[in-house]
Amino acid sequence: MQRETSQTTIPFWRDERVLKVLGQIAFVVLVFIFFSFIFQNMKAGLAKQGITLSLNFIRGVSGFDIAETLFPYDRSSTYLQAYQIGLLNTLLVSVVGIFFATILGVILGVARLSTNFIINRLAAFYLELIRNLSLLVFLIFWYLGVFLKLPKVKEAIIWPGDIFLSNRGVGIPWGIPTASFPTFRLILLFGFFLALAVFFSLRAYSQRTGRAPLTLLWTFLTFVVVALLGWVILPEKPLMIDLPRVEGLRLTGGKILTPEFMALTSGLTLYTAAFIGEVVRAGIQSVSKGQVEAARALGLNGFQTLRLVVFPQALRVIVPPLTSQYLNLIKNSSLAISVGYPDVFYVSNTIQNQTGRAVEMIGMVMLTYLAFSLITSLLMNWYNKKIRLVER
Amino acid sequence: MRKIFAIMGILVVASLVLAACGGAATPAPSGGETVTVKETVVVTVVAPASPAVVAPTGYGVTLETVKARGKLICGVNSQVPGFGYVDANGNFSGFDVDYCRALAAAIFGDPTKVEFRPVTAAERFTALQSGEIDILSRNTTWTLVRDTELGGNFVHTTFYDGQGMMVPADSGITTLQDLEGGTICVQTGTTTELNLADVMASLGVSYTPAVFEDADSTFAAYSEGRCDAVTTDKSGLVARRTVLADPTAHVILDVTMSKEPLGPMVRHGDDQWFDIAQWTVFALFSAEEFGITSANVDEVKATATAPEVKRMLGVEGDLGLKLGLTNDWAYNIIKLVGNYEEVYNRNLGPDTPTYIPRGLNNLYINGGLLYAPPFR
């Protein structure tokens, strides 16, 4: 009995399953050894130059001012707070950039395929021109060539709607919350949930009947109607409109968008939009012509064909490259330093210079961009999975 | 694989969020003293650890490296006329640049055996720490933090400066208080950036900084009218004003916001190199004091009777050997580059567009601060 089993059992060093596991373990160990070697090497190298790694400095008083801050900050704030300011600024530029670049990109992509000769050529010209520029040059053009060329504060151009254009920034009217704002916020929240309800019921309706209502439009309209109703019925207006004005040396009131912010967001948006335009065009062209012809044969008009037949199929091709365009935009926002906009890289650069903590700051910045990119990737992959062709 | 990335991502985000929370939880520094005290403690704990554990580059290594390489690598500015600038012929020129030439003359007897490497304000200390450059001669202000945490030693002050403010002549601004609500252009990674915040906070003047990465973009933004004023060391303002479109349209305010002693900087750990760099400065000072110039140095060397002059020029004794150099090191500096006055006048003198009166940068016998220890 004993002998028999020992003969039928394969010794573990020849068992394929065991070997596979062992191989993996060995690989992980090797990787670990490799990285710890590199880390030790770095530590030894730094020690040789008398540099020790520590993050203690991050709680020290920064001592410098930052121009654009989304929460209160002054020279007595800590380096960490300065870093967070930069982080939020990067986030702001990325979100604004992605939002507008997507809209403009889709328009460009569709225009590029338009049968109207002029629209088609104009879009093609724009795409070819922008895609062949260097982004850094483009940003500096927008900064030195456009926004700093605007007139002085005292001679600011005033556009209808109280929009001030000057070389100290673009001033736009902005709302200041009043006493009834908290109530209004609740109404907005209600509107949001109502809009969600509309969205899901319309989708259920669509799945049940096979019809295709304009789900997003109705959802959006619901929210807007609730918001407007709230605005009208509240006795006191929830937001007081504050107009920009010139005061001494500066533009104040309303919301002042600095030339740095304007140059960076316009540059990033217009640049990335060109690439998104090409992605959209490629996506649309990947849908076979037969699909369009079939849709037309069924009596769908041009817009319906795009919305119901072409786009749903094109999206599958569009989303993966679109994700990398979004990632590009986020990472390219680090060029903010060239136009003096205090994003996370810029602030970390300043901190690094004032403290001499180059390794720590570069490490933090790398982790930050990694985190931003991974989050974006996760969101886009989730979306991609949702719209993917369900194969049977 | 995808999952691993997802988990990593979440971890990274979580750590950032935690860090952010930690930051928010600390009491605002306006409730201040405690924070400052805590910081001091941290520094004292950390600082002694590094020199104790570490055996840094070590005595004599830098000179050996430089000699083996056959040239000196000097980190300089390339954007401030009069101090460190690339001229129309593509040559580096300027006060700080000439110091590098003097050092090369002391080591090799040849002022051309130096490679100039332009470094920005933000990267200069890293470049020095990492050994990319042998010495930093780039209008750098001597401060305590730079002398300790940034791992460098200031050799000696070669130029006494102060921070100033430049405004357009037609702006009507005459004092710092007039800048209330204004925007001020400043370069990042500089002591001026910190001084500006300090001075304006103590005056209670609110302003918006517009901060740029290098001198070129700072002054480009200023001349485009982005700012009401631009601030940097007064010497820098004088120098940069010469390259603005209309130099007469800008005035430098009659205020000095800080002390800015500028000078070359070397890495921690090599005292021999520090000595060579320092005594190169003293040779420049003393040569002016003794009236030795590049024109008369040969004559002085042949006829000198004063023992100190003879020691300095290597006629008597072996001071050069003590530094690890040859005995004619100081002679070479004076013969090939000149004395302090010659270097000053060549770059910042009355005949140059970047004229700056000598002021404090004069010998102590002429009412200035330049004073060299004896050559003995």
Interface residues (C-beta under 8 A of the other chain):
Chain A: A47 K48 Q49 G50 I51 T52 S54 N56 F57 R59 G60 V61 G63 F64 D65 I66 A67 D74 R75 S76 S77 T78 L80 Q81 Q84 L87 L144 L148 K149 K152 N167 R168 E247 G248 L249 R250 T252 P259 E260 I337 S338 G340 P342 Y346 N349 T350 Q352 N353 Q354 T355 G356 A358 L367 T368 L370 A371 L374 I375 S377 L378 N381
Chain B: R2 F5 A6 M8 G9 V12 V13 S15 L16 A19 A20 G22 G23 T26 A28 P29 S30 G32 V35 T36 K38 E39 V42 V46 A49 S50 P51 V53 V54 A55 P56 T57 A121 A122 F125 T126 Q129 S130 G131 V145 R146 E149 L150 G151 L179 E180 G181 G182 T183 T188 G189 E193 L194 L196 A197 D198 M200 A201 T208 P209 A210 V211 F212 E213 S217 A220 A221 E224 G225 R226 D228 R267 H268 G269
